[in-house]
Amino acid sequence: MKSFGTYHPEDVTILLKDITGLVTPMSTEDRERAIQHGRHYCEMLPIEYQPSPAYLAAYEDALARYAEITARAVAVTAENIWRVKGKNAVLVSLARAGTPIGILLKHEIARRHHVTVPHYTISIIRGVGIDHVAMRYILDRHAPRDLQFVDGWTGKGAIQRQLDAAMVDYPGVSPKLAVLSDPACVAGICGTHEDFLIASSCLNSTVSGLLSRTFLRRDIISPEDFHGAVFYKELQPHDMTYAFLDAIEAAMPEDVPVDTVPRPSGTGLAEAERIAAHFGVQDINLVKPGIGEATRVLLRRLPWKILVHSKDDAAHLGHIYQLAKEKGVPVEEYPLVHYRACGIIRAIADT
């Protein structure tokens, strides 16, 4: 199979169609307007945000601060996958945020158990579903019970619910996600319930193998095709994908740690619903809880405001403060329970 992007072929089999040059990226404003008027986000691609030198410095600082906790979460998650799936585990990461996490887990399983497990990355799209062509490809080669879905973190749990619905069509395949950070309390396996920053969420394609988020539009993707993605070749001088992976792997613990973060009561979705009610947000999809999701709101949506558990938490939220300052987005304290931060997207009627 022809590979694209900058991931090493031995690290991941990319079950995506290369649609480079076939889609014209849209500005944040035009894309947001289209989404809020009913067009699905998977039918469009954003213009990739090019971070400022100040934001890149904040990213590097966040990576240094969070490499150790990320590595600990990788170690815990990998060991839990091994206990459940064993040597026959097949990692199926959800593109694009799950892909570097899948690579870290694959490497950690190999390091500790001397077994090289397969790793595929496929598309799943909220409100549309999983890539059935990719699922057939994997199940032609592996037993259903061996598949383990992988992502980076949970926000409100929408992707877990999407997987739950999708796996009805695939008897024997567990829909339960493995994630590093599960503040929403919905994943089957996690490294921790703490809402911490996985530094790869701070950037777009330059820390994701120079691949776009996944794309599905029937004039470009036929029913026999994998879902699509664009390869941003022009950004190769700025690719930091393996610098991120190397930084996490350099911090891997020798012993598998134990997560000491207690599981919060309730669910992340219930908290998001309370936030929506408090701020009069009619569409729950405009509320994006969690550090990773708040970062994404600032990078590629039209933010209304950012909620934080404390304005004095630069150690965890410094990159969010920097992005919000650059974009003129207000930051407010709010008594968050499951999360350290939450992004709220501006309703298009307010623009």
Residue pairs with C-beta under 8 A, 6 or more apart in sequence:
1 13
2 18
3 9
3 13
3 14
4 14
4 16
4 18
4 20
4 211
4 231
5 14
5 209
5 210
5 211
5 229
5 231
6 209
6 210
6 236
6 239
6 241
6 242
7 14
7 99
7 103
7 209
7 241
11 103
11 106
11 107
11 119
12 93
12 99
12 102
12 103
12 106
12 119
12 120
12 121
13 118
13 119
13 120
13 121
14 95
14 120
14 121
14 211
15 120
15 121
15 122
15 123
15 131
15 133
15 134
15 137
15 138
15 226
16 95
16 121
16 122
16 123
16 134
16 211
16 214
16 226
16 227
16 228
16 229
17 221
17 225
17 226
17 227
17 228
17 229
18 228
18 229
18 230
18 231
19 215
19 220
19 221
19 228
19 229
19 230
20 230
20 231
20 233
21 230
22 220
22 228
23 44
23 45
23 215
23 217
23 220
23 228
23 230
25 45
25 46
25 47
25 48
26 34
26 44
26 45
26 46
26 47
27 46
27 47
28 46
28 47
28 300
28 301
28 302
29 302
29 351
31 41
31 44
31 46
32 301
32 302
32 345
32 346
32 348
32 351
33 348
33 351
34 44
35 41
35 44
36 347
36 348
37 348
40 125
40 127
40 128
42 125
42 128
42 214
42 215
42 216
42 217
42 227
43 215
43 216
43 217
45 212
45 213
45 215
45 230
46 213
46 300
48 204
48 205
48 212
48 232
48 235
49 204
49 299
49 300
51 59
51 203
52 326
54 322
54 326
55 319
55 322
55 323
55 326
58 202
58 318
58 319
58 322
58 323
59 199
59 202
59 203
59 319
61 318
61 319
62 197
62 199
62 202
62 318
62 319
63 199
63 202
63 244
63 247
64 247
65 197
65 315
65 316
66 196
66 197
66 198
66 199
67 199
67 247
67 248
67 250
67 251
68 251
69 192
69 194
69 196
70 180
70 196
70 198
70 199
70 248
70 251
71 248
71 249
71 251
71 252
71 253
72 191
72 192
72 253
72 257
73 180
73 181
73 190
73 191
73 192
73 196
73 259
74 101
74 104
74 105
74 108
74 180
74 191
74 248
74 252
75 108
75 191
75 252
75 253
75 256
75 257
76 190
76 191
76 192
76 256
76 257
76 258
76 259
77 105
77 178
77 179
77 180
77 189
77 190
77 191
78 104
78 105
78 108
78 109
78 112
79 112
79 256
80 178
80 189
80 190
81 89
81 91
81 105
81 109
81 148
81 178
81 189
82 89
82 109
82 112
82 113
84 148
84 189
85 146
85 148
87 113
87 115
87 117
88 143
88 146
89 109
89 117
89 146
89 148
90 117
90 118
90 119
90 120
90 138
90 142
90 146
90 147
90 148
91 102
91 105
91 106
91 117
91 118
91 119
91 120
91 148
91 150
92 102
92 119
92 120
92 121
92 122
92 138
92 147
92 148
92 149
92 150
93 99
93 101
93 102
93 103
93 119
93 120
93 121
93 122
93 149
93 150
93 151
94 121
94 122
94 123
94 124
94 149
94 150
94 151
94 159
95 121
95 122
95 123
95 211
95 213
95 214
95 229
96 121
96 205
96 208
96 209
96 211
96 212
96 213
96 214
96 229
97 151
97 152
97 153
97 200
97 201
97 208
97 292
98 121
98 150
98 151
98 152
99 121
99 208
99 209
99 211
100 152
100 200
100 207
100 208
100 209
100 241
100 244
100 245
101 150
101 151
101 152
101 179
101 180
101 198
101 200
102 119
102 121
102 150
103 119
103 245
104 245
104 248
104 249
105 119
105 150
105 178
106 116
106 117
106 119
107 245
107 249
108 252
109 115
109 117
110 116
110 117
111 252
112 256
118 141
118 142
120 134
120 137
120 138
122 130
122 131
122 134
122 135
122 138
122 226
122 227
123 130
123 131
123 134
123 214
123 216
123 226
123 227
123 229
124 130
124 131
124 159
124 162
124 163
124 166
125 162
125 214
125 216
125 227
126 158
126 159
126 162
127 162
128 216
129 162
129 165
129 166
130 162
130 163
130 166
131 214
131 226
131 227
132 169
133 223
133 224
133 225
133 226
134 226
134 227
135 170
137 226
138 147
139 147
139 170
139 173
143 172
144 170
144 171
144 172
144 173
145 172
145 173
145 174
147 173
147 174
148 174
148 178
148 189
149 163
149 174
149 175
149 176
149 177
149 178
150 177
150 178
150 179
151 159
151 177
151 178
151 179
152 179
152 180
152 181
152 198
152 200
152 201
152 292
153 179
153 180
153 181
153 182
153 183
153 195
153 198
153 201
153 290
153 292
154 160
154 177
154 179
154 181
154 182
154 183
154 184
154 185
154 186
154 187
154 190
154 268
154 290
155 184
155 268
155 288
155 289
155 290
155 292
155 293
156 184
156 268
156 269
156 272
156 284
156 287
156 288
156 289
157 184
157 186
157 267
157 268
157 269
159 177
160 175
160 176
160 177
160 184
160 186
160 187
161 186
163 175
163 176
163 177
164 175
166 175
167 173
167 174
167 175
174 188
176 187
176 188
176 189
177 186
177 187
177 188
177 189
178 187
178 188
178 189
178 190
179 187
179 189
179 190
179 191
180 190
180 191
180 192
180 198
181 190
181 191
181 192
181 193
181 194
181 195
181 196
181 198
181 290
181 292
182 190
182 191
182 192
182 193
183 193
183 194
183 195
183 264
183 268
183 289
183 290
183 338
183 339
184 267
184 268
184 269
184 289
184 290
184 338
185 193
185 263
185 264
185 266
185 267
185 268
185 338
186 267
186 268
186 269
190 259
191 259
192 259
192 261
193 259
193 261
193 262
193 263
193 264
193 338
194 259
194 261
195 290
195 291
195 338
195 339
195 340
195 341
196 291
196 316
196 340
197 291
197 292
197 295
197 316
197 317
197 319
198 292
199 207
199 244
199 247
200 207
200 208
200 244
201 291
201 292
201 295
201 296
202 295
202 319
203 240
203 299
204 299
204 300
205 211
205 212
205 232
205 235
206 235
206 238
206 239
206 240
206 241
207 240
207 241
207 244
208 241
209 239
209 241
210 231
210 232
210 233
210 235
210 236
210 239
210 241
211 229
211 230
211 231
211 232
212 229
212 230
212 231
212 232
213 229
214 227
214 228
214 229
215 221
215 227
215 228
215 229
215 230
216 227
216 228
220 228
221 227
221 228
264 337
264 338
265 337
266 337
266 338
267 338
268 289
268 290
268 338
268 339
271 289
271 336
271 337
271 338
271 339
272 284
272 287
272 289
272 342
273 284
275 281
275 287
275 289
275 307
275 334
275 342
275 344
276 282
276 283
276 284
276 286
276 287
279 305
279 344
281 287
281 344
281 347
282 347
283 347
285 345
286 304
286 344
286 345
286 346
286 347
287 342
287 343
287 344
287 345
288 294
288 296
288 297
288 301
288 342
288 343
288 344
288 345
289 336
289 338
289 339
289 341
289 342
289 343
290 338
290 339
290 340
290 341
290 342
291 316
291 317
291 320
291 339
291 340
291 341
293 342
293 343
294 306
294 307
294 320
294 341
294 342
294 343
295 319
295 320
295 323
295 343
296 343
297 303
297 306
297 343
297 344
297 345
298 306
298 320
298 323
298 324
298 327
298 329
298 343
299 323
301 343
301 345
302 345
302 346
302 351
303 324
303 327
303 329
303 343
303 344
303 345
303 346
304 329
304 344
304 345
304 346
304 347
304 350
305 329
305 330
305 331
305 332
305 344
306 320
306 324
306 329
306 330
306 331
306 332
306 341
306 342
306 343
306 344
307 331
307 332
307 333
307 334
307 336
307 341
307 342
307 343
307 344
308 317
308 320
308 331
308 332
308 333
308 334
308 336
308 340
308 341
308 342
309 333
309 334
309 335
309 336
309 339
309 340
309 341
310 333
311 331
311 333
313 340
314 321
316 340
317 340
317 341
320 331
320 341
321 331
323 329
324 330
324 331
334 342
336 342
